[in-house]
Amino acid sequence: MDIQEVTTKRMVGYAEKRDIPDPPPVGKDPTDVDTCAIVKNLVGRRRVMFLCGLILGALLMVWEDPSSYCAAKRMLWTRSALLVSDPICATYQDASILPRRLSSGINSLKTTIATTMPEGLKLNFSEVQRRVEKMNELVDFMPSIAFTSDEVKRGQDDGIGYELASEGSKAKHPVFMVPGIITTGLELWKGEDCARKYFRQRVWGTFSSIEMFLLNPRCWLKHMSLDPTTGLDPENITIRAALGFEAADYVIGGYWVWAKLIENLAAVGYTPLSMEMMGYDWRLSFRNLEIRDKFYSQLKTAIELKTTINQEKSIIVAHSMGGNVMFYFLQWAEAQEKGWCDKYVEAFVPIGVPFLGMPSALTRVLTGVIREFTELGTMITSLMDMHMSHKDRRQMMRSWGSVFSLLPRGGDKVWNHNDHFLMDEEIISEENIASLDDHKANDKRDTKELAMLAMFDDTQGMGTEAMMDALGGRAVSDSAVRIYWKENTHGFGNISGKYEPNWTNVLQAPLPTRDMKVYCLYGYGRQTERAYHYAKTQREDGEKADEDPGESGVCATDRDGEDQTCKMPTDDAKTIAASEEDIGGKLEDNTYMIDMKVQHSKRPNYVVRNGVRYVDGDGSVPLLSMGYMCIKGWRPGGKLNPGGSPIFTREYRDNPTPTITDPLGRSGPESADHVDIMGNHGLLRDLVLIAVGRGSEVSERIGSKIRQISDGIDI
C-alpha cells in the first residue's frame, strides 16, 4: 500500500467522523468534482441549513456594507427625503449607483465564501467563483443608469413647486391629506406572543410587515383581521394607524404615494403648521373609525385649529377610498354643527375616488381575490398566493368593514347601462380590436349580455343587483357580512342626510355644503376591471374541485403531491339558472373560477382578456365610478347638491413613460394610473395651484366619454 492510498483512507475516515463530502478518487483531479453528487450528499447529511445560513450571511454582509447600503437607499428614496433622514448617504458623490451596488454585493459575497466556508467545501465552488469574476467584469463596464447629484437636482419632482414659488405663489390654505385603502402604515401596539417583538413596528407598510408575513403568515393574518362579530379589535390585539407624514408618504421602502405632493407643497412654503397627513386604519368601517379611534373628531379639531392659525379655510385632498371616507366625514361634521363645512372647508379635492364603488370589490369579497395588493407590485401578490389561501383571504377581507363601502352603488340602473362599456378607441390595443369597421358594425350587440357583472358557463349571467344579493345571502352564516350590510346602503333614491347608513352612499346623501368647492381629479385611458366570465371547475373523476384550484383551472395538488387535472364542463353539462345564494356559495368555495380561456377582440365595448371584461378607467376604478357624480350627480341645484356647491372636473389622460432610472418601474410623470397619478406633474401643479389660492386656473377638462356615459343613466 503506497502513501497515496494510506492518505486516502485517512481522509475517508475523517470525512465519516466530520460529516463532510468524501474526497475525490485516487488519480482524479481534486478540482474536478461531481457537483450533483456533492449536493445530493449534502442534502442526505442534512447540510441544507448550513448552506441557507451561508447565503443569509452573505446577504447580511451585502447590506451591512456602507457603500452598498447608501446605494440601495439612493435608489429607493428621493434625494430630498434622504437629506432629512440620512444626509451622509444623500450627499455621497458617486454617479454610478447601480454598478457600485452590484459590485459591492458581489465582493461581499466572495469575501463571505472565502472566510466562512469549511475547507472541505471550498473546492466545490471553483466554478461559482469563476462566474463571479466574469460578472464583476461586466459590472465594471456597465454604464451608469443612475442620476448624478446635478441630474437629481435638475430632474427632481419638487421643481413644480419651486417654479410656482418663483412666480410669487406661497402657502395659503391649510392642506389635509387623506390616504386611500392600504396606503397608511399600521403599527402593532399589543399582540400575541408570536408578534410581540414587533411592538410599535408596522405590520403593514414596511419591510418589517413583510418579514412578519413571511416568517409567520398565520400570526400576521390573525393580527391583520378584525373581530368578525364587532368589526373592532380582536381580543389581546391592538393595531393602530401610523401618524404624521411618514404614515403614507412612502409604502414599503421607496414606493412613494404622497411624498411628491408633500415636496411640492413644501417648496411653496408649507410646513407642519399648514399641512397635515391624516392617516387612519383603513380596515375599519367608516362608522367604526369614529367609534374606536375618534378619527372624525380628531380631524374636525385639527381643521379648526389650522384654520385659526393660518386665518384661511382648509382644503381636504383625498385619494381613492379616502374620498369616500371624507364624504362620510362631511356628513358627520354637518350633523355635529350645522354650517361647519362651509365655515372651515374651502375645497374638497377627491383624486381617483370610487364614489359609486367598484364591481371588482364585490368579486373580492365573494372569492378572496385582492386586487389592491397587486397595485403595489407583483412581489406582494406572489407572497399572498404562496402563504394564504383564498378562504383565508376572503375571511380577512370580510372582517374589514371598509371593503363593504367600496361595493357598487346604484344597482342595475347605474351599472347595467350599455354606454358604460364605451371605450376610447385609442386605449384599446391592436390585439383586442380586429378593425375599426368590424367593431363599429357590432356596437348593437345584445345589451343584456353587456349588462352582466358575471357570466357563467353553465347558467345564466348575473347583473350587479343579483351579485349583491348573492353576497347579502352570506349574512345568514357570516357575522361580518351581517353587521356591515346594516352599516351601508347601496341603492338610490330616498335621499336623506339624516339617516347615518346613507352617509356611505353618494346617491342617497346630498352634499351638505353651499360654498365649498369640489375639484374632481382623476385619470382615464387605462383598461379597468368591470365584469368576469366564470367556469365551473371539475376534476376528471367528476368530484368537486379542491379548495383554491387557482385561476388557471388546475386543481390543487393531492395528498400524494400529484397534480389533479381540472377541466371545464361541456355544453351538455349546462344547467338552468341557479339562485343567487347558490351562486354565492359556489363562488365562495371556488367551484366557479375565472375562465381565462374567454377572449373577445372585435368590439370596443366588449374587451375581454383572460376572462376579465374591461372598461375605461384608471386601472383600478372604472371611469363611471369616478366621474358620474362630478359630471351629473352633483349638478348644482339638483337633489344631491341642493346648496349649489361649485363642481369642477379635470381629467388626466394616461401617457405612461416609464424609465430605466426608476428602480420601482413606475409609469412616469404623465401616468394616470390609480396610484402613480399621485406623481403626475399636471396633477401636482393643479393641487398646488388650488392650495395657494389659484384654483380659478384649474379649469374643467374632459377628454373621456364620461358625459355620454352619464347621459345614459337616469336615476
Summary of the structure (lengths in Angstrom):
residues: 715
radius of gyration: 29.0
end to end distance: 101.0
largest distance: 107.8
contacts: 2353
relative contact order: 0.10
helix: 47%
strand: 12%
